[in-house]
Amino acid sequence: MEDYTLVSTQLKPTIALLHWGDLIEDFLDTIGVSFEAFCNEMTGGWMFGYIDALQLVGVRTVLFCISARVTEPMRYTHEPTGATICVLPAPRIYHVARRQIPNPYGWTLKEVFGDIRGIRRILLPILKDIAPYLATPLRMLADELRREGCQAILCQEYEYARFDACVLLGQLMRLPVFATFQGGDWQMSRLEKPLRPLTLRACAGLIVATRTEAERVRTHYRVPSAKLARIFNPIDLAMWGVTDRSEVRAALGIPINAQVVVYHGRIELHRKGLDILMDAWEQICRDRPGRELRLLLIGTGSDAIELHRRITAMQLRGVLWVDEYVLDRAAIPRYLSAADVYTLPSRHEGFPVAPLEAMACGLPIVAADAPGVSDIIENGEASGGLLVPRGDAAALALALGRVLDDQAWGRQMGKFARRRVEDCFSLKTVGKQLRDFLLDAPKANL
């Protein structure tokens, strides 16, 4: 790789962005995306939304990724945004620890290690707690932060070991460290309990868009309100809008007179509430036996096999599933344009981007009241959507049925939804808020 030239980029303020999870491939492998495709094709989501928004207001972002598949720092360009991606090798000591941990993100000892007995049942959980703190190559990261001229560090989540490690590094380098909330409100390591209050006190600030999470951080950790910024995840409105419905439906084999519910995102049964959606869809179809109905699913994930099994076992009718991670983001608005209503049945969210994309395409939203979602549909129908209790298939079926049964009302809510994202979630609005907070906020950890 050629040395990276900083002559032009040093003229811009620069933010370092670090992902959640020990290794970048832990995320990419679960959705079947290669690192090459990540660099050349992947767009959207909160991460690239941040990069686009900051770029629009004159701030450069360097995305730092930790990988087990490189042996020295490597630089790439994210083709859609032009951002630099700096990939750092995980430390050797982490490799040693990881070999003993088949599933580092499991919730129980059995999920993490399988069946273990004897002294291993005592020692391996200790290793699991330590391993996330070994994943970040701090000395190498410090060198690359200096090389890139970074003026602040932004971590994807604060409830994770990498945030603690970066706050320590920030103290040593006299760099402000921030973190966002994208859904991580739990601790995976017992070391986090004593460390997290200290690192939250030492960090420069937190970006927390949801009111419920902001209140949790204030009460549980006693983080002052001045350290919290309510900044929404952004969306590029130029990418999202309605395309020709008849053309899209013809390509998908959907009758023009059908009524279509759509979901797009990761296929995770419990977290995303897709088991609830299957039960709700069964009820919707049972209550409307003579109607042309379709449930369009877009995406894949760790529970794809189980979802296929469930659809078959329940003999659900009208389900169309594009079982892949759609890298061509221009394809997503086309799929959404085939629908009449969008649904997000999640039990847990941070601040999801998927419903914003649907709203930008003029779709009404029917969603479970997971944290973050209620902040998006803040004023109910006036914000373009309906909220139902999490885990309640009957309520989800009833709300979706109401929209399907009153198409004029659904179209009106879709107009409200588009207006909501235009007013609150544009790249320019969010980019200015991020720039002001990350570069101008008081540097509390210095």
HUBEL-V851862 format. One record per pair of residues at least 4 apart in sequence whose C-alpha atoms are under 8 Angstrom apart, sorted by the first residue. I is the first residue (numbers start at 1). J is the second residue. D is the distance in Angstrom with one decimal. If there is no record, write none. Layout:
I_J_D / I_J_D
//
This chain:
1_74_7.1 / 1_75_7.2 / 4_75_7.7 / 5_9_7.9 / 6_10_5.6 / 6_148_7.1 / 7_11_7.5 / 8_12_7.9 / 9_60_7.4 / 10_14_7.7 / 10_148_7.8 / 10_149_6.6 / 12_58_6.5 / 12_59_5.9 / 12_60_6.2 / 13_58_7.5 / 13_59_5.3 / 13_60_6.1 / 13_150_7.4 / 13_151_6.8 / 14_59_5.9 / 14_60_4.6 / 14_61_5.6 / 14_62_7.2 / 14_148_7.7 / 14_149_6.5 / 14_150_4.8 / 14_151_5.7 / 14_152_7.3 / 15_59_7.3 / 15_60_6.3 / 15_61_4.8 / 15_62_6.3 / 15_150_5.4 / 15_151_5.9 / 15_152_5.2 / 15_153_6.0 / 15_154_7.0 / 16_61_5.9 / 16_62_5.0 / 16_63_6.1 / 16_64_6.8 / 16_145_7.3 / 16_150_6.0 / 16_151_7.8 / 16_152_6.2 / 16_153_4.7 / 16_154_5.9 / 17_61_6.8 / 17_62_6.1 / 17_63_4.8 / 17_64_6.0 / 17_153_6.2 / 17_154_4.8 / 17_155_5.9 / 17_156_7.4 / 18_63_6.2 / 18_64_5.2 / 18_65_6.5 / 18_153_7.7 / 18_154_6.3 / 18_155_4.9 / 18_156_6.1 / 19_24_7.4 / 19_64_7.3 / 19_65_6.6 / 19_155_6.3 / 19_156_5.2 / 19_157_7.9 / 20_155_7.3 / 20_156_5.4 / 20_157_6.2 / 20_160_7.3 / 20_162_7.4 / 21_26_7.1 / 21_27_7.7 / 21_160_7.9 / 21_162_7.9 / 22_26_7.3 / 22_66_7.1 / 22_132_6.0 / 22_135_5.6 / 22_136_7.6 / 22_162_7.9 / 23_27_7.5 / 23_65_7.3 / 23_66_5.1 / 23_67_5.1 / 23_68_6.9 / 23_90_7.7 / 23_135_7.6 / 24_28_6.4 / 24_65_5.9 / 24_66_5.8 / 24_67_5.8 / 25_29_5.4 / 25_35_7.7 / 25_67_6.7 / 25_68_8.0 / 26_30_6.7 / 27_31_7.0 / 28_32_6.2 / 28_33_5.2 / 28_34_6.6 / 28_35_7.2 / 28_38_8.0 / 29_33_6.1 / 29_34_7.2 / 30_301_6.0 / 30_302_5.9 / 31_266_7.8 / 31_300_6.3 / 31_301_5.2 / 31_302_7.4 / 31_324_7.8 / 31_325_6.2 / 32_324_7.8 / 32_325_7.1 / 33_37_6.3 / 33_38_6.7 / 33_325_7.4 / 34_38_6.2 / 35_39_6.3 / 36_40_6.1 / 37_41_5.2 / 37_42_6.4 / 37_327_7.8 / 38_42_4.9 / 38_78_7.8 / 39_76_7.2 / 39_77_6.6 / 39_78_4.6 / 39_79_6.3 / 39_85_7.9 / 40_77_8.0 / 40_78_5.9 / 40_79_5.0 / 40_80_6.9 / 41_79_7.0 / 41_80_6.7 / 41_327_5.9 / 41_328_6.9 / 42_80_7.6 / 42_327_5.4 / 42_328_7.4 / 42_329_7.7 / 43_48_5.9 / 43_80_6.8 / 43_327_7.3 / 43_329_6.5 / 44_48_5.5 / 44_49_5.9 / 44_235_7.8 / 44_329_7.1 / 45_49_6.0 / 45_353_5.9 / 45_354_7.7 / 46_50_6.0 / 46_233_5.7 / 46_234_6.9 / 46_352_7.9 / 46_353_6.5 / 47_51_6.5 / 48_52_6.0 / 48_81_7.7 / 49_53_6.0 / 49_233_7.1 / 49_234_5.5 / 49_235_6.1 / 49_236_7.3 / 49_427_7.4 / 50_54_6.0 / 50_233_7.3 / 50_234_6.8 / 50_431_7.2 / 51_55_6.0 / 51_60_7.7 / 51_61_6.0 / 51_81_7.4 / 51_83_7.4 / 52_56_6.2 / 52_81_6.6 / 52_427_7.0 / 52_431_7.9 / 53_57_6.8 / 53_234_7.1 / 53_427_4.6 / 53_428_6.1 / 53_430_6.4 / 53_431_4.2 / 53_432_7.8 / 54_58_6.4 / 54_59_5.0 / 54_60_6.7 / 54_61_7.4 / 54_431_4.7 / 54_432_7.4 / 54_434_7.0 / 54_435_6.6 / 55_59_5.0 / 55_60_5.7 / 55_61_7.5 / 55_431_7.7 / 56_427_7.4 / 56_428_6.5 / 56_431_6.7 / 57_428_7.1 / 57_431_6.0 / 57_432_6.2 / 57_435_7.4 / 59_435_7.1 / 60_83_7.4 / 61_83_6.2 / 61_84_7.2 / 62_83_6.2 / 62_84_5.1 / 62_85_5.9 / 62_86_7.0 / 62_148_7.8 / 63_83_7.3 / 63_84_6.3 / 63_85_4.7 / 63_86_6.1 / 64_85_5.9 / 64_86_4.8 / 64_87_5.8 / 64_88_7.3 / 65_85_7.2 / 65_86_6.2 / 65_87_4.7 / 65_88_6.2 / 66_87_5.7 / 66_88_4.9 / 66_89_5.8 / 66_90_5.8 / 66_135_7.6 / 66_136_6.9 / 67_87_6.6 / 67_88_6.1 / 67_89_5.2 / 67_90_5.6 / 68_89_5.8 / 68_90_5.5 / 68_95_7.5 / 69_89_7.1 / 70_74_7.7 / 70_87_7.7 / 70_88_7.1 / 70_89_5.2 / 71_88_7.8 / 71_89_5.3 / 72_88_6.4 / 72_89_5.8 / 73_86_6.8 / 73_87_5.6 / 73_88_4.7 / 73_89_6.5 / 74_86_5.8 / 74_87_5.1 / 74_88_6.7 / 75_84_6.8 / 75_85_5.7 / 75_86_4.7 / 75_87_6.3 / 76_84_5.9 / 76_85_5.1 / 76_86_6.5 / 76_87_8.0 / 77_82_5.8 / 77_83_5.8 / 77_84_4.8 / 77_85_5.8 / 78_82_5.2 / 78_83_5.2 / 78_84_6.2 / 78_85_6.5 / 79_83_7.5 / 88_137_7.4 / 88_140_7.6 / 88_141_7.5 / 89_137_7.3 / 90_94_6.5 / 90_95_7.2 / 90_135_5.6 / 90_136_6.3 / 90_137_6.1 / 91_95_6.7 / 91_134_7.1 / 91_135_6.4 / 91_136_7.1 / 91_137_5.7 / 92_96_6.5 / 93_97_6.4 / 93_134_6.9 / 94_98_5.9 / 94_131_6.3 / 94_134_5.3 / 94_135_5.5 / 95_99_6.3 / 96_100_7.4 / 97_101_7.0 / 97_127_6.8 / 97_131_6.1 / 98_102_7.3 / 98_104_7.8 / 98_131_7.1 / 100_113_7.9 / 100_124_7.7 / 101_112_6.4 / 101_113_6.0 / 101_124_8.0 / 101_128_7.0 / 102_112_6.1 / 102_113_5.9 / 103_111_6.8 / 103_112_4.5 / 103_113_6.7 / 104_112_5.7 / 104_128_7.0 / 105_112_6.9 / 105_188_7.7 / 106_111_4.9 / 106_112_4.8 / 107_111_6.4 / 107_112_7.1 / 107_188_7.9 / 108_112_6.3 / 109_113_5.8 / 109_114_7.0 / 109_125_7.3 / 110_114_4.3 / 110_115_5.8 / 110_116_7.7 / 116_120_6.3 / 116_121_5.6 / 117_121_5.2 / 118_122_7.4 / 119_123_6.3 / 120_124_5.5 / 121_125_6.9 / 122_126_7.1 / 123_127_6.5 / 124_128_6.2 / 125_129_6.4 / 126_130_6.4 / 127_131_5.9 / 128_132_7.5 / 128_189_7.3 / 129_188_7.5 / 129_189_4.5 / 129_190_6.0 / 129_191_6.4 / 130_134_6.8 / 130_189_7.4 / 130_191_7.4 / 131_135_6.6 / 132_136_7.9 / 132_161_5.8 / 132_162_7.2 / 132_189_8.0 / 133_161_5.5 / 133_162_6.6 / 133_165_6.8 / 135_162_7.9 / 136_141_7.8 / 136_162_6.7 / 136_165_7.5 / 137_141_5.9 / 138_142_6.0 / 138_165_7.7 / 138_166_7.9 / 138_169_6.9 / 139_143_6.4 / 140_144_6.4 / 141_145_6.0 / 142_146_6.3 / 142_169_7.4 / 142_173_7.7 / 143_147_6.2 / 144_148_6.0 / 145_149_6.1 / 145_150_5.4 / 146_150_6.4 / 151_175_6.4 / 151_176_7.5 / 151_439_7.7 / 152_175_5.6 / 152_176_5.1 / 152_177_6.0 / 152_178_7.6 / 152_438_7.0 / 152_439_7.4 / 153_166_7.6 / 153_170_7.7 / 153_175_7.1 / 153_176_6.4 / 153_177_4.7 / 153_178_6.0 / 154_177_6.0 / 154_178_4.7 / 154_179_5.1 / 154_180_7.4 / 155_162_7.6 / 155_163_6.1 / 155_166_8.0 / 155_177_7.7 / 155_178_6.3 / 155_179_4.4 / 155_180_6.4 / 156_179_5.7 / 156_180_5.2 / 156_181_6.9 / 156_182_6.9 / 157_163_6.9 / 157_179_5.6 / 157_180_5.3 / 157_181_5.4 / 157_182_6.5 / 157_183_7.8 / 157_184_6.1 / 158_163_5.3 / 158_164_7.7 / 158_179_5.5 / 158_180_6.7 / 158_181_7.0 / 158_184_7.5 / 158_200_7.8 / 158_206_8.0 / 159_163_7.3 / 159_184_5.8 / 159_185_6.0 / 159_186_6.3 / 159_187_6.0 / 159_192_8.0 / 159_196_7.5 / 160_164_7.2 / 160_184_7.7 / 160_187_6.7 / 160_188_7.3 / 160_192_7.5 / 161_165_6.4 / 161_189_7.8 / 161_192_6.9 / 162_166_6.1 / 163_167_6.2 / 163_179_7.3 / 163_199_7.9 / 164_168_6.5 / 164_195_7.2 / 164_196_6.9 / 164_199_5.8 / 165_169_6.3 / 166_170_5.9 / 166_177_7.0 / 167_171_6.2 / 167_177_5.9 / 167_199_6.1 / 167_202_7.0 / 167_203_6.1 / 168_172_6.5 / 168_199_7.8 / 169_173_6.1 / 169_175_8.0 / 170_174_5.4 / 170_175_4.6 / 170_176_6.0 / 170_177_6.1 / 170_445_7.7 / 171_175_6.6 / 171_176_7.9 / 171_445_6.6 / 171_446_6.4 / 174_445_7.8 / 174_446_5.6 / 175_445_7.9 / 175_446_7.0 / 176_203_6.8 / 176_204_5.4 / 176_443_5.8 / 176_444_7.5 / 176_445_6.0 / 176_446_6.7 / 177_203_5.3 / 177_204_5.4 / 177_205_7.2 / 177_445_7.4 / 178_203_6.2 / 178_204_5.6 / 178_205_5.0 / 178_206_5.6 / 178_207_7.6 / 178_438_7.4 / 179_205_6.9 / 179_206_5.1 / 179_207_6.2 / 180_206_5.8 / 180_207_4.5 / 180_208_6.1 / 181_206_7.7 / 181_207_6.3 / 181_208_5.3 / 181_209_7.4 / 181_350_6.3 / 181_351_7.5 / 182_349_7.4 / 182_350_4.2 / 182_351_5.6 / 182_352_7.6 / 183_348_7.4 / 183_349_5.2 / 183_350_3.2 / 183_351_6.7 / 184_350_6.9 / 185_213_7.8 / 187_192_6.4 / 187_193_7.5 / 188_192_7.6 / 189_193_7.8 / 191_195_6.4 / 192_196_5.3 / 193_197_7.5 / 194_198_7.5 / 195_199_6.3 / 196_200_5.9 / 197_201_6.2 / 197_221_5.9 / 198_202_6.3 / 199_203_6.0 / 200_221_7.6 / 200_223_7.1 / 201_223_6.9 / 201_445_7.9 / 202_444_6.6 / 202_445_4.7 / 203_444_6.3 / 203_445_5.0 / 204_227_6.9 / 204_441_7.7 / 204_442_7.1 / 204_443_5.2 / 204_444_4.6 / 204_445_5.3 / 205_227_4.6 / 205_228_5.9 / 205_229_7.6 / 205_441_8.0 / 205_444_7.6 / 206_227_6.2 / 206_228_5.0 / 206_229_6.3 / 207_228_5.9 / 207_229_4.9 / 207_230_6.1 / 207_231_6.2 / 208_213_6.9 / 208_214_6.0 / 208_228_6.4 / 208_229_6.0 / 208_230_5.2 / 208_231_6.6 / 209_213_8.0 / 209_214_7.6 / 209_229_7.3 / 209_230_4.4 / 209_231_5.2 / 209_232_5.3 / 209_233_7.8 / 209_351_6.9 / 209_372_7.2 / 209_375_7.7 / 210_214_6.3 / 210_230_7.2 / 210_350_7.7 / 210_351_7.1 / 210_371_6.6 / 210_372_5.0 / 210_375_6.0 / 211_215_6.2 / 211_372_7.8 / 211_375_7.2 / 212_216_6.3 / 212_371_6.6 / 212_372_8.0 / 213_217_6.2 / 213_371_7.4 / 214_218_6.2 / 214_228_7.4 / 215_219_6.1 / 216_220_5.7 / 216_221_7.8 / 217_221_5.4 / 217_222_6.7 / 217_223_6.1 / 218_222_4.7 / 218_223_4.7 / 218_224_6.3 / 218_225_7.0 / 219_223_7.5 / 223_227_6.9 / 224_228_7.3 / 229_437_7.4 / 231_430_6.7 / 231_433_6.8 / 231_434_7.3 / 232_351_7.6 / 232_424_7.7 / 232_425_6.4 / 232_430_6.7 / 233_351_6.9 / 233_352_7.8 / 233_353_6.8 / 233_425_6.7 / 233_430_7.3 / 234_353_7.8 / 234_425_4.8 / 234_426_5.6 / 234_427_5.3 / 234_430_5.9 / 235_353_7.5 / 235_356_7.2 / 235_357_7.2 / 235_421_8.0 / 235_425_5.9 / 235_426_5.5 / 235_427_5.9 / 236_240_7.1 / 236_426_6.2 / 236_427_5.8 / 237_241_7.6 / 237_360_6.7 / 237_422_7.3 / 237_426_6.5 / 237_427_7.8 / 239_330_7.1 / 239_333_7.9 / 240_333_5.9 / 240_357_6.6 / 240_360_5.7 / 240_361_5.6 / 241_333_6.5 / 241_337_7.9 / 241_360_6.0 / 241_361_4.2 / 241_362_7.0 / 242_333_6.9 / 242_334_7.3 / 242_336_7.9 / 242_337_5.3 / 242_361_5.1 / 242_362_6.9 / 243_248_7.9 / 243_333_7.4 / 243_334_6.0 / 243_337_5.8 / 244_248_6.4 / 244_334_8.0 / 244_337_7.2 / 245_249_6.0 / 245_337_5.7 / 245_338_5.2 / 246_250_6.0 / 246_256_6.2 / 246_338_7.6 / 247_251_6.4 / 248_252_6.3 / 248_334_6.4 / 248_335_6.9 / 248_337_7.3 / 248_338_5.9 / 249_253_5.9 / 249_254_4.8 / 249_255_6.7 / 249_256_6.6 / 249_338_5.7 / 250_254_6.0 / 250_255_7.2 / 250_256_7.7 / 254_258_6.8 / 254_294_7.7 / 255_292_7.8 / 257_292_7.1 / 258_291_7.5 / 258_292_4.6 / 258_293_5.4 / 258_294_6.8 / 259_292_6.3 / 259_293_5.0 / 259_294_6.2 / 259_339_7.2 / 259_340_6.3 / 259_404_6.7 / 260_293_6.0 / 260_294_4.7 / 260_295_5.8 / 260_296_6.9 / 260_338_7.1 / 260_339_4.6 / 260_340_5.3 / 260_341_6.8 / 261_294_6.3 / 261_295_4.9 / 261_296_6.1 / 261_339_5.7 / 261_340_6.1 / 261_341_5.1 / 261_342_5.7 / 261_343_6.9 / 262_295_5.8 / 262_296_4.6 / 262_297_5.9 / 262_298_7.8 / 262_336_6.8 / 262_339_6.0 / 262_340_7.9 / 262_341_6.5 / 262_342_4.9 / 262_343_6.2 / 263_295_7.9 / 263_296_6.4 / 263_297_5.1 / 263_298_6.2 / 263_342_6.0 / 263_343_5.6 / 263_344_6.5 / 264_297_5.8 / 264_298_4.4 / 264_299_5.8 / 264_354_6.9 / 265_298_6.5 / 265_299_5.3 / 265_300_7.4 / 265_354_6.8 / 266_272_7.5 / 266_299_5.7 / 266_300_5.5 / 266_301_5.2 / 267_272_7.1 / 267_274_7.6 / 267_299_6.4 / 267_300_4.9 / 267_301_4.4 / 267_302_6.4 / 267_303_5.7 / 267_304_5.9 / 267_307_7.9 / 268_272_5.5 / 268_273_7.5 / 268_274_7.0 / 268_301_6.2 / 268_302_6.2 / 268_303_5.2 / 268_304_7.5 / 269_273_5.6 / 269_274_4.8 / 269_275_5.6 / 269_303_6.2 / 269_307_7.2 / 270_274_6.7 / 270_275_6.8 / 270_346_7.8 / 270_347_7.0 / 271_346_5.9 / 271_347_5.3 / 271_348_5.6 / 271_349_8.0 / 272_344_7.5 / 272_345_6.2 / 272_346_3.9 / 272_347_5.9 / 272_348_6.8 / 273_277_6.4 / 273_344_7.9 / 273_345_4.9 / 273_346_4.4 / 273_347_5.6 / 273_391_7.0 / 274_278_6.2 / 274_345_6.6 / 274_346_7.4 / 275_279_6.5 / 275_307_8.0 / 276_280_6.1 / 276_345_6.9 / 276_391_6.2 / 276_392_6.9 / 276_393_5.1 / 277_281_6.0 / 277_345_6.3 / 277_393_6.6 / 277_396_7.5 / 278_282_6.2 / 278_311_7.4 / 278_316_7.9 / 279_283_6.5 / 279_393_5.9 / 280_284_6.2 / 280_393_4.8 / 280_394_6.2 / 280_396_6.1 / 280_397_4.6 / 281_285_6.2 / 281_295_7.7 / 281_316_7.8 / 281_397_6.6 / 282_286_6.1 / 282_316_6.3 / 283_287_6.1 / 283_394_7.7 / 283_397_6.4 / 284_288_6.4 / 284_397_5.8 / 284_398_7.8 / 284_400_8.0 / 284_401_6.5 / 285_289_6.0 / 285_293_7.2 / 285_317_7.6 / 293_318_6.0 / 294_317_7.8 / 294_318_4.5 / 294_319_5.8 / 294_320_7.0 / 295_318_6.0 / 295_319_4.7 / 295_320_6.1 / 296_319_6.1 / 296_320_4.9 / 296_321_5.8 / 296_322_7.9 / 296_339_7.9 / 297_319_7.6 / 297_320_6.2 / 297_321_4.6 / 297_322_6.2 / 297_323_7.7 / 298_321_6.0 / 298_322_4.9 / 298_323_6.4 / 298_324_7.3 / 298_325_7.8 / 298_326_7.8 / 299_321_7.9 / 299_322_6.2 / 299_323_5.3 / 299_324_5.0 / 299_325_5.0 / 299_326_6.8 / 300_304_5.9 / 300_322_8.0 / 300_323_5.1 / 300_324_4.9 / 300_325_5.7 / 303_307_6.2 / 304_308_6.2 / 304_323_7.7 / 305_309_6.3 / 306_310_6.2 / 307_311_6.2 / 308_312_6.3 / 309_313_6.1 / 310_314_6.0 / 311_315_6.0 / 311_316_5.7 / 312_316_6.9 / 326_331_7.4 / 326_332_7.4 / 328_332_7.4 / 329_333_7.6 / 330_334_7.0 / 331_335_6.4 / 332_336_6.2 / 333_337_6.0 / 333_357_7.7 / 333_358_7.7 / 333_361_6.7 / 334_338_6.9 / 335_339_7.5 / 336_342_8.0 / 336_358_6.5 / 336_361_7.0 / 337_361_6.8 / 339_363_7.7 / 340_363_6.5 / 340_364_7.6 / 340_404_7.4 / 340_410_7.5 / 340_411_8.0 / 341_363_5.5 / 341_364_5.3 / 341_365_6.1 / 341_366_7.4 / 341_400_7.6 / 341_403_7.3 / 341_404_7.6 / 341_410_7.4 / 342_355_7.5 / 342_358_6.6 / 342_363_6.2 / 342_364_6.2 / 342_365_5.0 / 342_366_6.3 / 343_355_7.9 / 343_365_5.8 / 343_366_4.8 / 343_367_5.4 / 343_400_8.0 / 344_355_7.2 / 344_365_7.7 / 344_366_6.6 / 344_367_4.5 / 344_368_6.3 / 345_367_5.4 / 345_368_4.9 / 345_390_7.1 / 345_391_7.8 / 345_396_7.7 / 346_367_7.6 / 346_368_6.0 / 346_370_6.4 / 346_390_7.1 / 347_368_7.0 / 347_369_7.9 / 347_370_5.7 / 347_390_5.6 / 347_391_6.7 / 348_370_5.3 / 348_371_6.7 / 349_370_5.9 / 349_371_5.8 / 349_372_6.3 / 349_373_7.4 / 350_371_6.3 / 350_372_5.5 / 351_371_7.5 / 351_372_4.6 / 351_373_6.7 / 352_356_7.6 / 352_372_7.0 / 352_373_7.1 / 353_357_6.4 / 354_358_6.5 / 355_359_6.1 / 355_365_7.2 / 356_360_6.1 / 356_376_7.9 / 356_421_6.7 / 357_361_6.4 / 358_362_6.7 / 358_363_5.6 / 358_364_7.8 / 358_365_7.7 / 359_363_5.1 / 359_364_6.5 / 359_365_7.2 / 359_384_7.4 / 359_414_6.7 / 359_417_4.9 / 359_418_5.2 / 359_420_8.0 / 359_421_6.9 / 360_417_6.9 / 360_418_4.8 / 360_421_6.2 / 360_422_7.7 / 361_418_6.8 / 362_411_7.8 / 362_414_4.4 / 362_415_5.6 / 362_416_8.0 / 362_417_6.1 / 362_418_5.1 / 363_384_7.9 / 363_410_7.9 / 363_411_7.4 / 363_413_7.5 / 363_414_4.4 / 363_415_7.6 / 363_417_6.8 / 363_418_7.7 / 364_384_5.3 / 364_385_5.4 / 364_410_6.0 / 364_411_7.2 / 364_413_5.2 / 364_414_4.3 / 364_415_8.0 / 364_417_6.3 / 365_384_6.3 / 365_385_4.3 / 365_386_6.2 / 365_414_7.9 / 365_417_7.9 / 366_385_5.7 / 366_386_4.8 / 366_387_6.0 / 366_388_7.5 / 366_396_7.5 / 366_399_6.7 / 366_400_6.4 / 367_373_7.3 / 367_385_7.6 / 367_386_6.4 / 367_387_5.1 / 367_388_6.2 / 367_396_7.7 / 368_373_7.5 / 368_387_5.5 / 368_388_4.8 / 368_389_5.5 / 368_390_4.9 / 368_391_7.7 / 368_396_7.6 / 369_373_6.1 / 369_374_5.8 / 369_387_5.6 / 369_388_5.8 / 369_389_5.6 / 369_390_5.8 / 370_374_6.9 / 370_390_6.6 / 371_375_7.6 / 372_376_6.6 / 373_377_6.4 / 374_378_5.5 / 374_387_7.3 / 376_383_7.7 / 377_381_7.8 / 377_383_5.2 / 377_384_6.7 / 377_385_5.9 / 377_386_7.5 / 377_387_7.8 / 378_383_6.3 / 379_383_5.1 / 380_384_6.5 / 380_385_5.4 / 380_386_5.6 / 380_387_7.1 / 381_385_4.9 / 381_386_6.1 / 381_413_6.3 / 381_416_7.7 / 382_413_7.1 / 382_416_6.0 / 382_417_7.8 / 383_413_7.6 / 383_416_5.6 / 383_417_5.5 / 383_419_8.0 / 383_420_5.8 / 384_413_4.5 / 384_414_5.7 / 384_415_7.2 / 384_416_4.7 / 384_417_3.9 / 384_418_7.6 / 384_420_7.4 / 385_413_6.6 / 385_417_7.1 / 386_399_7.1 / 388_392_7.4 / 388_395_6.0 / 388_396_6.1 / 388_399_7.5 / 389_395_7.1 / 389_396_8.0 / 392_396_6.3 / 393_397_6.1 / 394_398_6.1 / 395_399_6.2 / 396_400_6.1 / 397_401_5.9 / 398_402_6.2 / 399_403_6.6 / 400_404_6.2 / 401_405_5.9 / 402_406_6.3 / 403_407_6.3 / 403_409_7.0 / 403_410_5.3 / 404_410_7.4 / 406_410_6.4 / 407_411_6.2 / 408_412_6.3 / 409_413_6.3 / 410_414_6.2 / 411_415_6.5 / 412_416_6.5 / 413_417_6.1 / 414_418_6.4 / 415_419_6.3 / 416_420_6.2 / 417_421_6.6 / 418_422_6.3 / 419_423_6.2 / 420_424_6.2 / 420_425_7.8 / 421_425_5.0 / 421_426_6.7 / 422_426_5.9 / 424_429_7.1 / 425_429_6.8 / 425_430_6.4 / 426_430_6.3 / 427_431_5.7 / 428_432_6.2 / 429_433_6.5 / 430_434_6.1 / 431_435_6.1 / 432_436_6.1 / 433_437_6.2 / 434_438_5.9 / 435_439_5.7 / 435_440_7.4 / 436_440_5.1 / 436_441_6.7 / 437_441_4.9
//
